[in-house]
């Protein structure tokens, strides 16, 4: 069994590969996460061993006084 996980954005321009990840899942139920995803945001900690193809297509903005969002 591989400990590698992969993902991509909806249009396929950005692809991710995480070589190590935690077994625990975190969740955020804030208004913005629920609005963006139609429900809570679920996430896993992948550390720093993550490969990103298509970084030039990622944009980040401040979504509140304490957080930022990327798309």
Secondary structure as GFF3:
##gff-version 3
##sequence-region A 1 71
A	DSSP	beta_strand	5	8	.	.	.	ID=ss1
A	DSSP	beta_strand	15	18	.	.	.	ID=ss2
A	DSSP	beta_strand	26	28	.	.	.	ID=ss3
A	DSSP	alpha_helix	31	37	.	.	.	ID=ss4
A	DSSP	beta_strand	41	43	.	.	.	ID=ss5
A	DSSP	beta_strand	50	53	.	.	.	ID=ss6
A	DSSP	three_ten_helix	55	57	.	.	.	ID=ss7
A	DSSP	beta_strand	60	62	.	.	.	ID=ss8
A	DSSP	beta_strand	68	70	.	.	.	ID=ss9
###
